[in-house]
Structures are given as C-alpha cells and as structure tokens.
Amino acid sequence: MIWPRLMQRALLKRCLHLRNSLIQTKSGKGAGKNMSNETDANGRLDDILAGYGIERSNIIPILQAVQAEFGYLSVGSISAIAKYLRLSESVVYGVSTFYAQFKFVPVGKRLIRVCRGTACHVRGVSRVLDETSKLLGIDPGETTADLEYSLESIACFGSCALAPVMVVNDDVHGKVTPDKVKQILGED
C-alpha cells in the first residue's frame, strides 16, 4: 500500500528533524546533548530494555521507563528501543510524539509549569508567564543552558480557585502575581 509508506516516510523525516534539533538547539538553549554515549557506557538503557519482552505492546511502557530514568527521550534511546523491539525508528518516534507526556530535550532540575486555562487567563497569567520568561531568559518549551530550569505552559491544572497557578516541580503556587514569581523562584 502506498499510504503506509508515505506515513512512514513522513515519520522518518520528523525523526531526522528531531535528531538535528537535538544536536543543534536554538542558540544553545535546551542543551541538546545526546545521552546515548552515557547510556551505552553504563548500560542503564540495556537494563531497562531487559525488563521488557520484545512485543510491540511494550513500546509505551518502555518509553515511560526510559524517560523516567533519563528525564527525556534522546535520539539514541529511540534508536535503541526501535532496535530492541524490531521496529523502525519512525514507528517509535511516531508513538512518542503522539503523547504529550514524552520530552525530546533534557528537562531542567526545576520544572516550572504555568497554567494557561480560562480562569488563569482571566486573572492575568500572561503577565506571570512573561515575568517568568524574562527572569529565566527562556520561552515556554525551553530549558536554561545550565539545565537548572525548564518552562512549560499547560492547558489547565484544574486548580481554578487558585488562579493564576504555577507549579514548580510538585509544589503548587496559587494566586501568583508577577512580583510573586521572583519569590517563588528565589525559594527554590
């Protein structure tokens, strides 16, 4: 069939784009280093893979386990998972990009998530996000070069009574103002 081949080519093209973006990230932000050499050296990825059978149904649990161990999915880990499961890299990449939970660049030690839901929007979250971006020197979806902070905007946390909401790692901060951002980042 022609359609599956076209889809596989499109996914492979996206996978190659991912590989290039990890190698050369936007002006050094995101520290797009490839951790596959580290992984091969100490065998952590091999240990993770050994805990799963070679069934296609294990792809999501393996992706989750690799991300839990390393904090993101590198090009090398996607290649190793594909080889282990006897799938193409484009199939593994296609599954991993379908779910928003998977990251393809290293995440900072402090993950800052800012809610962009309706209640937060009405209560001025844009100013909070702007202040956070300015203080960290990064935009949403980026990580500082020192891998200390990552900034994400999230559709909704479901904490509307506390709007606007910012979550730093697992600590929820409610009724955040631009002035409070400095305190929150200073506390961490």
N, C-alpha and C positions, 0 to 999 in steps of 0.2 A: 504494500500500500504506500502511496506517496505521502499522505498526510502525516503518519507517524514519523517518517524520515524527515519531513520538513520540521516537525516539532523537535525531533532530536537534534537537528542542526541548529535550530534557534536556541535550544537549551545549552548546547555546546558553545555557541557564540557568547551567551551570557556568562557561562563558566569561564571562558577565556577572558572576558571583560573583568570578571571578579578577580581572576589571577593578576591581571595587570593593575587593578586598583589597589590590591593588597601590597603589591611591590612598590608602586609609586602612589602614595596617598597625597591628597590635596595639601600642598605646601608643608609637608612634614607632619600634619595633624593626623592623629589616629595611629601613629607608629605602626605602619602596616608590615611589620616584620613577619616572616613566615616561621612558624614554630615547628615545622616538620623535622628539621635537623635536631632540635632539642628532643622532640618526641622519639625519634629513632634512636638517639643516644641512650636514653634511659628506659626505653621500652614501655612507657606508660600507655601509649596508644595500643600497642600489641596486647598488653594486659587487659585493656578494656574490650578489645575485639574478641579475645579468647573467651570472654564470659558470655558470648552470644553465639547461637547457631548461625549457619550460613543460609538463612532463609530471608527472603525479601521482606517478610513481615517484621524483621528486626531492625529495619532501617531507621525508624523514628526513635526507638529506644537507644540505639547506638549513637545517633546524632545527639540525643539529650545527654547521654553519659559523657561523650567527648566534650561537649560544651560545658558540662558541669565540672569536668576536670581542668580544662584549659581556659575557660571563660569565653571562648569563641570557636568557630569552625575555620580552620586555615585551609588553604588550597591543598596542602599536603595531607591534612586529615581527610578531606573529601576524597582525594585520590586513593588513600589507603582504605577507606570504608568501601569505596566502589570496587577496588581490587578484592577485598575480603569477601564481599557479598556477590562477586562476579557480575557486577552491573557496570554500566558506563558511568563516567563521571557526570555526564549531563543528567542522568536519571537521579543520582544522589543530590546534585545541585538543584534540580527541579523540585524535589521533595523539600529540601531545606529552605528554598526561597518561598515556597508556598505558605509556610508557617512563620508568623511574625516573631515567634519566640527565639529563632535562631539568629545569631550575630556572626558577621564575617570579618570583623576587625576587633582587635583587643578592646575590652571594656575596662575603664579605669577602676581603681580601688574603690572610689566613691561614685556610685551610680546615682545621678540626680535625675528624677523624673518629675516633670511638671504637667499637671492635668490641664487639658485644653477643652474640657467639657463645657456645656452651656452655662451652668452655674458659675464655674470658674471664669469663663469668658466674660460674663456679665459683671463679675466682681473684679475685673482688671488683671487677669492672669497675663495678658500680653506685656504689661509693664514689668511684671515679675520675671517673665521669661527673658525680656530684653536686658534687665539688670543682671540676671544670672549669666547670660551670654557675654555681656560686657565684662563682668568680673573674671570670668574664666577664660575669655578670649576664644571661645568656640561657639559654634552654632549647634542647634539640636541635631542629633545624629552623629556628632563628632566626639572625639576624645582628646584630652590635652596631650601634648607631646611626651610629657613625663609619665603618662598613664595613671595620673592621680585622679582625674575627674572625667566622667562621661556625662553628656547631657542628652536627655530624650524628652520629647513631648508625647504625652499619652492621651488617647481619646477621652477616657474617663476612668477615674478610680472608684467612683460610686460613693464618694465622701462629700456629697454636695453641701451638707450642712456646715462643713469646714472650709468651703470655698473662699479664696483660691487655695489649692492644695499643692504641696511639693513633698516628694518622698525622697529622702537621701538614704540609700541602701534600704533598710527596713524601717526607718524612722519617719513617721508621718508628721508633717508640719502643716497646720491649718491656719486659715485666715492670714496668709502670707502677704506681706507688702514688699515693695522694693527695698525699703530700709531693713526689713527682717531678713532679707536674703543675705546681707552681709553678716548678720549674727549667726544665721544657720550655717553658712559656710565656714565661719570662724570657729564654731563649736566643734566641727568635725575634725 
